[in-house]
């Protein structure tokens, strides 16, 4: 892991057209150009670039600007730039600066995965349509593969507090995605859903996933 003001970036190929950049340390004025160069190194044949923030300790306004420009460029090119595994510190900066809202405005829907002490949380933000279900399915599948590989039980929480709308057609496909990615060691719950979304989930037979008292 990076020390002090140093940022390190590990890059791996996760598939024919998917790459992962794992950031450690501080993304600030000094290190932002490094990330910008790394992002540009992956050409158009890489249609999905994942930025893993699990070990990122700090992000400055310059770092946010690099991310915003990259996200806009990827969108224009029909590619996807995905940010995952934000810790509380980074997520707070994204929310305070309005960058999280900008991401939602750009994409309409985003899902951010975070590892908590006792569970993996999928934070859902914006409006989820049928076209967004594959994004959720991919997260569930990756969690399943990791859980089976490590041979350990995994608790998943779908945090829908910032989910403003849920297309009816998407509910049915979410139910199928949950079923398709299940395994013996997994438990899954939904928290923070608006009353109207709770009603929709119950209508699709997913009421037992709702956390009580939330």
N, C-alpha and C positions, 0 to 999 in steps of 0.2 A: 504494500500500500504506500502511496505517496506520503512524504513527510513535509511538514511546514507549508511553504507556499508553492511547492512543486506539484504539478499535475502529471499523472501518467495515463496513457491510453493504450489499452490492450485491444487488438482487433482480431476477430475470428470470423470465419465463414460458416454460417449456420445453415446454408443451403445453396442451391444453384444461383439464386438471385437474392439471397438474404445475407446480410453481414451484421455483426454486433461489435459496437465500440463500448468497452467497459472503462468508465472514467473513475479515477481515484484522486483525492486531494482537493485542490482549489481551482475552480474555473473562474479566473479573474482577468484583468486587463493584460497581464503578462502571458497567460496561457491560452486565452481565447483564440489567437491566431493559429496556435497548434491544432486546436479542434477544428477550426475552419479548414485548414489544409487537409486534415485527415478525412473530413466529410467529402471534400472535393476529389480526393483520391479514388473514391468509389464511383465509377462511371455509370452510365445509363443502364448497363447490364445488371446493376444492383438495383432492383426495384423496391427493396425494403431495407432500410437501414435502422437498426435498433440501437438506441443509446441507453446503456445500463448505468443508472445513477446510484446503485446500492452503496458504493464507497465514496461518493462525491460529498465532500464536507462543506463546501461553500460555493456560491455562484454570485457573480457581480452583474451589474447592468450590462457590461460589455459582453459577458457570457450569454446573457439573455438575448442580446441583439444578434449574436451569431446564430443562435438557435432559431430565432424568428425568421431571419433571412433564409436560413437553410430550409426551414419548413415551407416558406413561400415558394422557394425554387423547386423543391420536390413536388409540391402540389401542381405547379405549372407544367412540370415534366411528366405528370401522371404517376409519380412514385410516392412512397410513404416513408416519412421520418417518424419513428415511434420512440417515445420516452417512457421508460419503465423503472420501477424500483426506487421511487423518490423516498427519501427519509423525511421526517417531520420538518427539519430545518429547511430543506430545499423546497418542499411543498408550500411552506409558509411564505417563502420569498416569491414563489410563483403566484400565490394568491394575493399577497400584499401589493405586488407590482401590477396586478391585472393580467399577467402573462397567461395564467391558466384560462381566464376568460377569452383571451385572444385565441388561444389554441382551440377552445370550444367553438368560437365564432368561425374559425377557419375550417374546422373539420365537422362541426355540428355535434359530433360525439367523440369522446376520447375515454379510454379506460387506462388507468394507471395501477400497476401492481406494486404492492408493498409487503415486505415480510415483517410481520409483527411477532411478538414473543410467542404467542400461542396459535397464530393463524396466518394465512396468506390472505391479504385483503385486496380485492379488485374494486378500486374507486371508479364509479361510473359518473361521467359528467356530460351534461347537455341533453340531447334528444336522441333516443335510440330508435333506429329504423331497421327494417329487415336486412338492408345491406350491411349493417354494422354487426350482425350476429356472428359472421365468420371471425371477426376480431376477438370477440369474447370466447368463441369456441377454441381459437388458437391458444389463448391464455389457459383455458381449462385443460387442454390437451398437454401443454407443456408442464403444467403442474402435475397432471396424472403421470406423465413419463418420469418426472423427477421423483415422485412419491413411490412409484413401483420400483425404480432403480435403487432408491435408498432403503426400500423395504420398511417404510415407517408410515404411521397414520398421518393424515394431513387434514386440517380444518381450513375451509375456505369461507370467507365472508364477502358477499357482494354488497358493497356499500352504495346505496342508491340515494343518499341524502341530496346529492347535487344533480340527480337525474330529474329533469323537468317534464319529460314526456316519454311515452313508451308506445310505439305503434302497435296496434292490436295484432297485426300479422307477425310482428317480431316476437311476441310473447310465446306463441306456439313453437317457434323455431328455437327460442331460448330453452324451453322445456325439453325439446329433443336434444339440444346440445348438452344439457346437463345430464341427460340419460346416457348419451353416447360416450361421454367422458368419465362415467362413474367407475369406481373400483372399490373393492372391499374396505380399503383403508381410508376412504374419504368421507368427510361430513361437510355439509354446505348449508349456509344460512344467508338470509337477506336482511340487511338492517337499514333503517333510515328512509324507507320508501314512503312517498307521499300516499295519503289515503286512497286516491284514485288508482295509483299503481298497485297498491295492496289489493284492491278489489279485482283488478285485472289478473293479478297473479293467482288469487284464489279461484277465479273463474277458469283458469287453465290447470287447476289442480296443484298449484305450487304454494298454497297457503301454509303448508307445514314447514316451509323454509323460512317463514317470517319470524324474526326474533320477537319474542313477547316482551311487552313493557317498553318498546322503543317508539 
